[in-house]
Amino acid sequence: MREHDHSGLLEHVREEMPSDEKLQELGDLFKVFGDITRIRIMYALHEDEMCVCAIAELLGMTQSAISHQLKTLKDADLVAARREGKTVYYSLSDDHVRSIIAQGYEHITE
């Protein structure tokens, strides 16, 4: 039995493959999505900008627990914050994050 010649395919894939560092960053990003509380927060922020107290009330959690998860989301550049007086409002950081949430939901509901 003769083996297939994969040299062209492998060369192409090797050229297009991101560095291990970038793939690690991608893996770390997806780990952030692996927590139901963070997913719930992002889904809420997908709908509208909210303050910590509103998110906590919506999810039936403490403000401290929500703040902890928001820090993780901010550190991953998934959530942005803006201050208005003493209140900080959170939103998804950009349209890429909106797209990830929307496409992920679409994928699981097909």
VMD Tcl script that builds the backbone (N, CA, C; Angstrom):
set m [mol new atoms 330]
animate dup $m
set s [atomselect $m all]
$s set {name element resname resid chain x y z} {
  {N N MET 1 A 0.842 -1.178 0.000}
  {CA C MET 1 A 0.000 0.000 0.000}
  {C C MET 1 A 0.894 1.252 0.000}
  {N N ARG 2 A 0.563 2.200 -0.835}
  {CA C ARG 2 A 1.364 3.402 -1.005}
  {C C ARG 2 A 0.859 4.552 -0.153}
  {N N GLU 3 A 1.791 5.267 0.479}
  {CA C GLU 3 A 1.450 6.434 1.293}
  {C C GLU 3 A 1.107 7.615 0.384}
  {N N HIS 4 A 0.254 8.492 0.886}
  {CA C HIS 4 A -0.062 9.733 0.154}
  {C C HIS 4 A 1.074 10.721 0.317}
  {N N ASP 5 A 1.244 11.561 -0.682}
  {CA C ASP 5 A 2.237 12.635 -0.592}
  {C C ASP 5 A 1.541 13.873 -0.029}
  {N N HIS 6 A 1.842 14.202 1.199}
  {CA C HIS 6 A 1.209 15.327 1.893}
  {C C HIS 6 A 2.122 16.541 1.951}
  {N N SER 7 A 3.253 16.494 1.274}
  {CA C SER 7 A 4.256 17.544 1.429}
  {C C SER 7 A 3.713 18.931 1.082}
  {N N GLY 8 A 2.952 19.057 0.015}
  {CA C GLY 8 A 2.394 20.361 -0.362}
  {C C GLY 8 A 1.408 20.873 0.676}
  {N N LEU 9 A 0.559 19.980 1.125}
  {CA C LEU 9 A -0.424 20.340 2.144}
  {C C LEU 9 A 0.266 20.768 3.436}
  {N N LEU 10 A 1.225 19.974 3.889}
  {CA C LEU 10 A 1.922 20.270 5.142}
  {C C LEU 10 A 2.691 21.571 5.053}
  {N N GLU 11 A 3.316 21.817 3.919}
  {CA C GLU 11 A 4.054 23.071 3.740}
  {C C GLU 11 A 3.108 24.265 3.843}
  {N N HIS 12 A 1.959 24.150 3.180}
  {CA C HIS 12 A 0.962 25.224 3.222}
  {C C HIS 12 A 0.482 25.474 4.662}
  {N N VAL 13 A 0.139 24.413 5.376}
  {CA C VAL 13 A -0.364 24.554 6.742}
  {C C VAL 13 A 0.720 25.113 7.660}
  {N N ARG 14 A 1.949 24.648 7.511}
  {CA C ARG 14 A 3.052 25.183 8.336}
  {C C ARG 14 A 3.235 26.673 8.118}
  {N N GLU 15 A 3.105 27.123 6.874}
  {CA C GLU 15 A 3.259 28.545 6.569}
  {C C GLU 15 A 2.153 29.380 7.202}
  {N N GLU 16 A 0.959 28.835 7.262}
  {CA C GLU 16 A -0.195 29.572 7.781}
  {C C GLU 16 A -0.375 29.437 9.291}
  {N N MET 17 A 0.251 28.454 9.895}
  {CA C MET 17 A 0.087 28.181 11.322}
  {C C MET 17 A 0.671 29.319 12.155}
  {N N PRO 18 A -0.130 29.890 13.076}
  {CA C PRO 18 A 0.406 30.934 13.959}
  {C C PRO 18 A 1.479 30.353 14.891}
  {N N SER 19 A 2.234 31.234 15.493}
  {CA C SER 19 A 3.263 30.808 16.435}
  {C C SER 19 A 2.615 30.151 17.649}
  {N N ASP 20 A 3.395 29.350 18.369}
  {CA C ASP 20 A 2.889 28.726 19.587}
  {C C ASP 20 A 2.441 29.788 20.591}
  {N N GLU 21 A 3.136 30.912 20.632}
  {CA C GLU 21 A 2.762 31.993 21.543}
  {C C GLU 21 A 1.358 32.508 21.230}
  {N N LYS 22 A 1.074 32.748 19.944}
  {CA C LYS 22 A -0.251 33.229 19.543}
  {C C LYS 22 A -1.317 32.165 19.792}
  {N N LEU 23 A -1.001 30.909 19.540}
  {CA C LEU 23 A -1.961 29.838 19.807}
  {C C LEU 23 A -2.233 29.699 21.297}
  {N N GLN 24 A -1.216 29.923 22.137}
  {CA C GLN 24 A -1.412 29.912 23.588}
  {C C GLN 24 A -2.344 31.041 24.002}
  {N N GLU 25 A -2.151 32.229 23.415}
  {CA C GLU 25 A -3.034 33.368 23.695}
  {C C GLU 25 A -4.479 33.033 23.314}
  {N N LEU 26 A -4.654 32.380 22.169}
  {CA C LEU 26 A -5.986 31.986 21.726}
  {C C LEU 26 A -6.598 30.980 22.701}
  {N N GLY 27 A -5.808 30.017 23.136}
  {CA C GLY 27 A -6.285 29.047 24.118}
  {C C GLY 27 A -6.680 29.717 25.417}
  {N N ASP 28 A -5.872 30.683 25.860}
  {CA C ASP 28 A -6.179 31.414 27.092}
  {C C ASP 28 A -7.476 32.216 26.941}
  {N N LEU 29 A -7.682 32.805 25.761}
  {CA C LEU 29 A -8.920 33.539 25.502}
  {C C LEU 29 A -10.123 32.614 25.640}
  {N N PHE 30 A -10.040 31.437 25.037}
  {CA C PHE 30 A -11.168 30.511 25.089}
  {C C PHE 30 A -11.400 29.977 26.500}
  {N N LYS 31 A -10.358 29.917 27.321}
  {CA C LYS 31 A -10.542 29.507 28.721}
  {C C LYS 31 A -11.455 30.481 29.456}
  {N N VAL 32 A -11.350 31.761 29.128}
  {CA C VAL 32 A -12.196 32.774 29.768}
  {C C VAL 32 A -13.665 32.477 29.476}
  {N N PHE 33 A -13.940 31.944 28.300}
  {CA C PHE 33 A -15.310 31.614 27.918}
  {C C PHE 33 A -15.794 30.326 28.591}
  {N N GLY 34 A -14.933 29.658 29.332}
  {CA C GLY 34 A -15.268 28.381 29.942}
  {C C GLY 34 A -15.970 28.486 31.283}
  {N N ASP 35 A -16.361 29.679 31.692}
  {CA C ASP 35 A -17.020 29.869 32.981}
  {C C ASP 35 A -18.429 30.403 32.755}
  {N N ILE 36 A -19.432 29.722 33.297}
  {CA C ILE 36 A -20.829 30.098 33.062}
  {C C ILE 36 A -21.145 31.502 33.567}
  {N N THR 37 A -20.561 31.917 34.674}
  {CA C THR 37 A -20.831 33.268 35.180}
  {C C THR 37 A -20.310 34.316 34.213}
  {N N ARG 38 A -19.103 34.108 33.699}
  {CA C ARG 38 A -18.556 35.076 32.739}
  {C C ARG 38 A -19.381 35.088 31.452}
  {N N ILE 39 A -19.838 33.924 31.021}
  {CA C ILE 39 A -20.693 33.863 29.825}
  {C C ILE 39 A -21.997 34.622 30.077}
  {N N ARG 40 A -22.574 34.436 31.253}
  {CA C ARG 40 A -23.822 35.144 31.583}
  {C C ARG 40 A -23.602 36.655 31.588}
  {N N ILE 41 A -22.487 37.094 32.152}
  {CA C ILE 41 A -22.166 38.522 32.169}
  {C C ILE 41 A -22.002 39.042 30.746}
  {N N MET 42 A -21.244 38.330 29.943}
  {CA C MET 42 A -21.031 38.790 28.566}
  {C C MET 42 A -22.333 38.793 27.771}
  {N N TYR 43 A -23.180 37.797 28.008}
  {CA C TYR 43 A -24.453 37.781 27.291}
  {C C TYR 43 A -25.308 38.970 27.706}
  {N N ALA 44 A -25.319 39.294 29.006}
  {CA C ALA 44 A -26.060 40.468 29.478}
  {C C ALA 44 A -25.511 41.734 28.828}
  {N N LEU 45 A -24.180 41.847 28.780}
  {CA C LEU 45 A -23.558 43.031 28.181}
  {C C LEU 45 A -23.712 43.046 26.666}
  {N N HIS 46 A -23.976 41.901 26.086}
  {CA C HIS 46 A -24.281 41.827 24.651}
  {C C HIS 46 A -25.578 42.588 24.381}
  {N N GLU 47 A -26.478 42.576 25.375}
  {CA C GLU 47 A -27.766 43.259 25.234}
  {C C GLU 47 A -27.672 44.747 25.514}
  {N N ASP 48 A -26.884 45.117 26.538}
  {CA C ASP 48 A -26.786 46.530 26.901}
  {C C ASP 48 A -25.665 46.757 27.904}
  {N N GLU 49 A -25.194 47.986 27.972}
  {CA C GLU 49 A -24.210 48.419 28.965}
  {C C GLU 49 A -24.857 48.369 30.348}
  {N N MET 50 A -24.093 47.936 31.355}
  {CA C MET 50 A -24.647 47.808 32.703}
  {C C MET 50 A -23.597 48.124 33.759}
  {N N CYS 51 A -24.073 48.531 34.944}
  {CA C CYS 51 A -23.184 48.716 36.089}
  {C C CYS 51 A -23.137 47.411 36.888}
  {N N VAL 52 A -22.181 47.305 37.801}
  {CA C VAL 52 A -22.001 46.087 38.602}
  {C C VAL 52 A -23.276 45.736 39.350}
  {N N CYS 53 A -23.913 46.732 39.965}
  {CA C CYS 53 A -25.097 46.432 40.778}
  {C C CYS 53 A -26.238 45.880 39.932}
  {N N ALA 54 A -26.400 46.367 38.702}
  {CA C ALA 54 A -27.448 45.848 37.817}
  {C C ALA 54 A -27.133 44.407 37.393}
  {N N ILE 55 A -25.860 44.144 37.073}
  {CA C ILE 55 A -25.465 42.777 36.684}
  {C C ILE 55 A -25.688 41.832 37.859}
  {N N ALA 56 A -25.287 42.262 39.054}
  {CA C ALA 56 A -25.450 41.434 40.250}
  {C C ALA 56 A -26.925 41.117 40.492}
  {N N GLU 57 A -27.782 42.114 40.357}
  {CA C GLU 57 A -29.221 41.895 40.545}
  {C C GLU 57 A -29.767 40.944 39.479}
  {N N LEU 58 A -29.385 41.169 38.237}
  {CA C LEU 58 A -29.845 40.322 37.133}
  {C C LEU 58 A -29.470 38.860 37.351}
  {N N LEU 59 A -28.237 38.626 37.781}
  {CA C LEU 59 A -27.735 37.260 37.910}
  {C C LEU 59 A -27.938 36.664 39.305}
  {N N GLY 60 A -28.475 37.467 40.241}
  {CA C GLY 60 A -28.706 36.970 41.595}
  {C C GLY 60 A -27.412 36.629 42.318}
  {N N MET 61 A -26.415 37.489 42.145}
  {CA C MET 61 A -25.099 37.275 42.749}
  {C C MET 61 A -24.677 38.529 43.497}
  {N N THR 62 A -23.608 38.414 44.275}
  {CA C THR 62 A -23.090 39.579 44.987}
  {C C THR 62 A -22.306 40.472 44.032}
  {N N GLN 63 A -22.237 41.751 44.374}
  {CA C GLN 63 A -21.444 42.685 43.573}
  {C C GLN 63 A -19.976 42.289 43.583}
  {N N SER 64 A -19.512 41.760 44.713}
  {CA C SER 64 A -18.121 41.329 44.822}
  {C C SER 64 A -17.822 40.203 43.830}
  {N N ALA 65 A -18.716 39.233 43.737}
  {CA C ALA 65 A -18.517 38.115 42.802}
  {C C ALA 65 A -18.524 38.608 41.355}
  {N N ILE 66 A -19.420 39.537 41.056}
  {CA C ILE 66 A -19.491 40.089 39.694}
  {C C ILE 66 A -18.226 40.889 39.391}
  {N N SER 67 A -17.775 41.702 40.337}
  {CA C SER 67 A -16.554 42.502 40.145}
  {C C SER 67 A -15.352 41.610 39.869}
  {N N HIS 68 A -15.267 40.508 40.575}
  {CA C HIS 68 A -14.166 39.560 40.374}
  {C C HIS 68 A -14.180 39.028 38.935}
  {N N GLN 69 A -15.353 38.646 38.452}
  {CA C GLN 69 A -15.455 38.119 37.083}
  {C C GLN 69 A -15.228 39.218 36.042}
  {N N LEU 70 A -15.685 40.423 36.333}
  {CA C LEU 70 A -15.459 41.538 35.406}
  {C C LEU 70 A -13.965 41.838 35.267}
  {N N LYS 71 A -13.220 41.704 36.347}
  {CA C LYS 71 A -11.762 41.912 36.271}
  {C C LYS 71 A -11.138 40.905 35.316}
  {N N THR 72 A -11.547 39.648 35.419}
  {CA C THR 72 A -11.034 38.621 34.502}
  {C C THR 72 A -11.392 38.968 33.063}
  {N N LEU 73 A -12.615 39.409 32.842}
  {CA C LEU 73 A -13.053 39.777 31.492}
  {C C LEU 73 A -12.307 41.008 30.974}
  {N N LYS 74 A -12.062 41.975 31.852}
  {CA C LYS 74 A -11.299 43.165 31.456}
  {C C LYS 74 A -9.854 42.795 31.133}
  {N N ASP 75 A -9.262 41.929 31.957}
  {CA C ASP 75 A -7.876 41.504 31.725}
  {C C ASP 75 A -7.726 40.788 30.382}
  {N N ALA 76 A -8.795 40.149 29.918}
  {CA C ALA 76 A -8.777 39.454 28.631}
  {C C ALA 76 A -9.230 40.379 27.494}
  {N N ASP 77 A -9.430 41.659 27.792}
  {CA C ASP 77 A -9.880 42.658 26.809}
  {C C ASP 77 A -11.227 42.306 26.177}
  {N N LEU 78 A -12.078 41.643 26.939}
  {CA C LEU 78 A -13.410 41.294 26.447}
  {C C LEU 78 A -14.464 42.298 26.885}
  {N N VAL 79 A -14.170 43.038 27.959}
  {CA C VAL 79 A -15.104 44.001 28.532}
  {C C VAL 79 A -14.383 45.332 28.710}
  {N N ALA 80 A -15.110 46.410 28.441}
  {CA C ALA 80 A -14.593 47.764 28.633}
  {C C ALA 80 A -15.407 48.439 29.740}
  {N N ALA 81 A -14.817 49.445 30.353}
  {CA C ALA 81 A -15.498 50.176 31.423}
  {C C ALA 81 A -15.406 51.671 31.160}
  {N N ARG 82 A -16.456 52.368 31.554}
  {CA C ARG 82 A -16.444 53.834 31.504}
  {C C ARG 82 A -17.083 54.346 32.784}
  {N N ARG 83 A -16.545 55.431 33.284}
  {CA C ARG 83 A -17.020 56.008 34.544}
  {C C ARG 83 A -17.939 57.186 34.244}
  {N N GLU 84 A -19.053 57.208 34.968}
  {CA C GLU 84 A -19.976 58.343 34.909}
  {C C GLU 84 A -20.273 58.725 36.358}
  {N N GLY 85 A -19.613 59.777 36.847}
  {CA C GLY 85 A -19.711 60.122 38.261}
  {C C GLY 85 A -19.049 59.028 39.084}
  {N N LYS 86 A -19.796 58.477 40.036}
  {CA C LYS 86 A -19.259 57.408 40.877}
  {C C LYS 86 A -19.561 56.018 40.319}
  {N N THR 87 A -20.336 55.960 39.260}
  {CA C THR 87 A -20.761 54.671 38.704}
  {C C THR 87 A -19.893 54.284 37.520}
  {N N VAL 88 A -19.503 53.008 37.495}
  {CA C VAL 88 A -18.746 52.465 36.365}
  {C C VAL 88 A -19.693 51.587 35.556}
  {N N TYR 89 A -19.751 51.850 34.267}
  {CA C TYR 89 A -20.600 51.078 33.365}
  {C C TYR 89 A -19.718 50.167 32.516}
  {N N TYR 90 A -20.164 48.949 32.350}
  {CA C TYR 90 A -19.422 47.942 31.592}
  {C C TYR 90 A -20.145 47.618 30.303}
  {N N SER 91 A -19.346 47.312 29.291}
  {CA C SER 91 A -19.883 46.913 27.990}
  {C C SER 91 A -18.893 45.943 27.352}
  {N N LEU 92 A -19.344 45.253 26.323}
  {CA C LEU 92 A -18.410 44.410 25.577}
  {C C LEU 92 A -17.400 45.331 24.912}
  {N N SER 93 A -16.158 44.902 24.839}
  {CA C SER 93 A -15.090 45.809 24.409}
  {C C SER 93 A -15.156 46.198 22.941}
  {N N ASP 94 A -15.655 45.312 22.083}
  {CA C ASP 94 A -15.735 45.672 20.668}
  {C C ASP 94 A -16.649 44.702 19.911}
  {N N ASP 95 A -16.784 44.955 18.621}
  {CA C ASP 95 A -17.667 44.125 17.798}
  {C C ASP 95 A -17.160 42.696 17.638}
  {N N HIS 96 A -15.846 42.470 17.799}
  {CA C HIS 96 A -15.327 41.102 17.732}
  {C C HIS 96 A -15.938 40.251 18.844}
  {N N VAL 97 A -16.016 40.820 20.033}
  {CA C VAL 97 A -16.577 40.087 21.170}
  {C C VAL 97 A -18.066 39.842 20.941}
  {N N ARG 98 A -18.765 40.858 20.441}
  {CA C ARG 98 A -20.188 40.679 20.091}
  {C C ARG 98 A -20.359 39.528 19.115}
  {N N SER 99 A -19.495 39.486 18.132}
  {CA C SER 99 A -19.568 38.451 17.106}
  {C C SER 99 A -19.302 37.065 17.691}
  {N N ILE 100 A -18.314 36.952 18.579}
  {CA C ILE 100 A -18.010 35.665 19.205}
  {C C ILE 100 A -19.225 35.158 19.979}
  {N N ILE 101 A -19.848 36.047 20.745}
  {CA C ILE 101 A -21.028 35.667 21.533}
  {C C ILE 101 A -22.166 35.255 20.593}
  {N N ALA 102 A -22.441 36.090 19.611}
  {CA C ALA 102 A -23.555 35.814 18.693}
  {C C ALA 102 A -23.323 34.535 17.895}
  {N N GLN 103 A -22.124 34.357 17.360}
  {CA C GLN 103 A -21.848 33.160 16.561}
  {C C GLN 103 A -21.823 31.906 17.420}
  {N N GLY 104 A -21.295 32.006 18.632}
  {CA C GLY 104 A -21.302 30.864 19.531}
  {C C GLY 104 A -22.724 30.429 19.842}
  {N N TYR 105 A -23.587 31.400 20.135}
  {CA C TYR 105 A -24.984 31.078 20.441}
  {C C TYR 105 A -25.678 30.482 19.219}
  {N N GLU 106 A -25.427 31.075 18.071}
  {CA C GLU 106 A -26.014 30.551 16.821}
  {C C GLU 106 A -25.559 29.107 16.580}
  {N N HIS 107 A -24.295 28.836 16.845}
  {CA C HIS 107 A -23.759 27.493 16.638}
  {C C HIS 107 A -24.460 26.453 17.514}
  {N N ILE 108 A -24.686 26.805 18.785}
  {CA C ILE 108 A -25.293 25.806 19.681}
  {C C ILE 108 A -26.794 25.669 19.497}
  {N N THR 109 A -27.423 26.636 18.829}
  {CA C THR 109 A -28.875 26.556 18.638}
  {C C THR 109 A -29.267 26.050 17.261}
  {N N GLU 110 A -28.300 25.700 16.446}
  {CA C GLU 110 A -28.624 25.156 15.104}
  {C C GLU 110 A -29.116 23.738 15.219}
}
mol reanalyze $m
mol bondsrecalc $m
mol representation Tube
mol addrep $m
